[in-house]
């Protein structure tokens, strides 16, 4: 089993979200989608992210843009740093992912595409309404659902849980509950872990 803790506000999470699905199918592994708020993680255990944003190392920042472009091209995705809104408030979008449960993939995919491909502010109700229309979700039910206290509480609980289990960002991925991996570039290691588990179960 794969647990995928994610926030749509991260481009590296977009890559991993896209890439882990065929990997899981090839390895015969199920994915449990665990929406979180990465800002809550940063505030709790990884505030250095904010310092890096305030005072970036120019050479590193330039390379990171190239690195992201290389990974996006490899995955066949259109990803660009949003010139208008970054970072973005993803609270409502991630509550939507909680509300949709196991059916979250089409919605989350559209959220990633809308923000990282189209530079639209996913914190805005009008943008989220457009995403709902795109993937066939009833807009009124969506906004009512993400306003429920239980949905809000679950998003907070997921965020606290991943921190308690050692996570410090998005995406944080677990294989069989205890084997943790961070980031899109760890997917080859996840494949190896799944293959080891499959071999040991044979």
C-alpha positions as CSV (number, residue, x, y, z in Angstrom):
1,X,0.0,0.0,0.0
2,X,1.1,3.5,-0.8
3,X,0.0,6.5,1.2
4,X,0.5,9.8,-0.6
5,X,0.4,12.9,1.5
6,X,0.1,15.9,-0.8
7,X,-0.7,19.6,-1.2
8,X,-1.6,20.9,-4.7
9,X,0.4,24.1,-4.1
10,X,3.7,22.3,-4.8
11,X,5.0,21.7,-8.4
12,X,7.1,18.8,-7.2
13,X,4.0,17.2,-5.8
14,X,2.3,17.7,-9.1
15,X,5.1,15.6,-10.7
16,X,4.9,12.9,-8.1
17,X,1.1,12.8,-8.2
18,X,1.3,12.3,-11.9
19,X,4.2,9.8,-11.9
20,X,3.2,7.6,-9.0
21,X,-0.1,6.5,-10.6
22,X,1.4,4.4,-13.4
23,X,4.1,3.2,-11.1
24,X,1.5,1.9,-8.6
25,X,-0.4,0.2,-11.4
26,X,2.7,-1.5,-12.7
27,X,3.6,-2.8,-9.2
28,X,0.0,-3.8,-8.3
29,X,-0.1,-1.4,-5.4
30,X,-3.0,0.7,-4.2
31,X,-2.8,4.4,-3.4
32,X,-4.4,6.1,-0.4
33,X,-4.6,9.8,-1.1
34,X,-4.0,11.9,2.0
35,X,-4.5,15.7,1.4
36,X,-2.6,18.0,3.7
37,X,-1.6,21.7,4.1
38,X,2.1,22.0,3.5
39,X,2.1,25.4,5.1
40,X,1.1,23.8,8.3
41,X,4.1,21.5,8.1
42,X,6.5,24.3,7.4
43,X,5.1,26.3,10.3
44,X,5.5,23.3,12.6
45,X,8.8,21.6,11.7
46,X,10.3,23.2,8.6
47,X,10.4,27.0,8.8
48,X,13.7,27.2,6.8
49,X,11.5,27.1,3.6
50,X,10.4,30.6,4.3
51,X,13.9,31.8,4.9
52,X,15.0,30.3,1.6
53,X,12.2,32.1,-0.2
54,X,13.1,35.4,1.3
55,X,16.8,35.1,0.5
56,X,17.2,32.6,-2.3
57,X,20.7,31.6,-3.6
58,X,20.6,33.0,-7.2
59,X,22.6,30.1,-8.7
60,X,20.5,27.5,-6.9
61,X,17.2,29.3,-7.8
62,X,18.2,29.4,-11.5
63,X,19.1,25.7,-11.5
64,X,15.8,24.8,-9.8
65,X,13.9,26.4,-12.6
66,X,15.8,24.3,-15.1
67,X,15.4,21.2,-13.0
68,X,11.6,21.7,-12.7
69,X,11.4,22.2,-16.5
70,X,13.5,19.0,-17.1
71,X,11.2,16.9,-14.9
72,X,8.1,18.4,-16.3
73,X,9.2,17.6,-19.9
74,X,10.1,14.1,-18.8
75,X,6.6,13.6,-17.4
76,X,4.9,15.3,-20.3
77,X,3.4,18.0,-18.1
78,X,3.1,21.7,-18.5
79,X,4.5,23.3,-15.3
80,X,5.6,26.9,-14.9
81,X,6.1,29.0,-11.8
82,X,3.0,31.1,-11.5
83,X,4.0,34.8,-12.0
84,X,0.8,36.1,-10.4
85,X,0.2,34.2,-7.2
86,X,2.9,32.2,-5.4
87,X,2.7,30.7,-2.9
88,X,-1.0,30.1,-3.1
89,X,-3.6,29.5,-0.4
90,X,-4.7,25.9,-1.2
91,X,-7.0,25.4,1.8
92,X,-10.3,25.2,0.0
93,X,-8.8,23.0,-2.8
94,X,-7.3,20.6,-0.3
95,X,-10.6,20.5,1.7
96,X,-12.2,19.5,-1.6
97,X,-9.7,16.7,-2.0
98,X,-10.7,15.5,1.5
99,X,-14.4,15.8,0.7
100,X,-14.1,13.8,-2.5
101,X,-12.2,11.0,-0.8
102,X,-11.3,8.1,-3.1
103,X,-12.7,10.0,-6.1
104,X,-10.3,12.9,-5.6
105,X,-7.9,12.2,-8.5
106,X,-9.8,14.0,-11.4
107,X,-10.4,17.0,-9.2
108,X,-6.8,17.1,-7.8
109,X,-5.5,16.7,-11.3
110,X,-7.6,19.7,-12.5
111,X,-6.4,21.8,-9.6
112,X,-2.8,21.1,-10.4
113,X,-3.3,21.9,-14.1
114,X,-5.2,25.1,-13.3
115,X,-2.6,26.5,-11.0
116,X,0.6,25.2,-12.4
117,X,-0.4,25.2,-16.1
118,X,-2.8,28.1,-16.3
119,X,-1.6,30.5,-13.5
120,X,-5.1,30.7,-12.0
121,X,-5.5,31.4,-8.3
122,X,-7.0,28.2,-6.9
123,X,-7.9,30.0,-3.6
124,X,-10.7,31.8,-5.5
125,X,-14.2,30.4,-5.4
126,X,-14.8,31.3,-9.1
127,X,-11.7,29.3,-10.1
128,X,-12.7,26.3,-7.9
129,X,-16.2,26.5,-9.4
130,X,-14.7,26.3,-12.9
131,X,-12.7,23.2,-11.8
132,X,-15.9,21.6,-10.5
133,X,-17.6,22.2,-13.8
134,X,-14.7,20.8,-15.7
135,X,-14.7,17.5,-13.8
136,X,-18.4,17.1,-13.3
137,X,-18.8,18.0,-9.6
138,X,-21.9,19.8,-8.3
139,X,-20.7,23.3,-7.3
140,X,-23.2,23.9,-4.5
141,X,-22.5,20.5,-3.0
142,X,-18.8,21.1,-3.2
143,X,-18.8,24.4,-1.4
144,X,-21.2,23.1,1.2
145,X,-19.0,20.0,1.7
146,X,-15.8,21.9,2.2
147,X,-17.5,24.1,4.8
148,X,-18.3,21.1,7.0
149,X,-16.3,21.1,10.3
150,X,-15.5,17.4,9.8
151,X,-13.7,18.1,6.5
152,X,-11.7,20.9,8.1
153,X,-10.8,18.7,11.0
154,X,-9.7,15.9,8.8
155,X,-7.4,18.1,6.8
156,X,-5.8,19.4,10.0
157,X,-5.5,15.8,11.3
158,X,-3.8,14.6,8.1
159,X,-1.3,17.4,8.4
160,X,-0.5,16.7,12.0
161,X,-0.3,13.0,11.3
162,X,2.4,13.3,8.6
163,X,4.5,15.5,10.8
164,X,4.1,13.0,13.7
165,X,5.3,10.3,11.3
166,X,8.4,12.2,10.3
167,X,7.2,14.2,7.3
168,X,8.5,17.7,6.6
169,X,7.0,18.7,3.2
170,X,5.0,17.6,0.2
171,X,4.8,15.1,-1.2
172,X,5.5,12.6,1.6
173,X,5.0,9.0,0.6
174,X,4.8,5.9,2.8
175,X,5.1,2.3,1.6
176,X,3.4,-0.1,4.1
177,X,3.0,2.6,6.8
178,X,6.6,3.0,8.0
179,X,8.8,3.3,4.9
180,X,8.9,7.0,4.2
181,X,10.0,8.8,1.0
182,X,10.0,12.5,0.1
183,X,9.8,14.0,-3.3
184,X,9.2,13.1,-6.9
185,X,12.8,12.1,-7.4
186,X,12.5,9.2,-4.9
187,X,10.0,7.3,-7.1
188,X,12.7,4.9,-8.3
189,X,13.3,4.0,-4.7
190,X,9.6,3.5,-4.1
191,X,9.5,1.2,-7.1
192,X,12.3,-0.9,-5.6
193,X,10.5,-1.0,-2.2
194,X,7.3,-2.2,-3.8
195,X,9.2,-4.8,-5.8
196,X,11.0,-6.1,-2.6
197,X,7.6,-6.3,-0.9
198,X,6.1,-8.2,-3.8
199,X,9.0,-10.6,-3.9
200,X,8.9,-11.3,-0.1
201,X,5.2,-12.0,-0.3
202,X,5.6,-14.5,-3.2
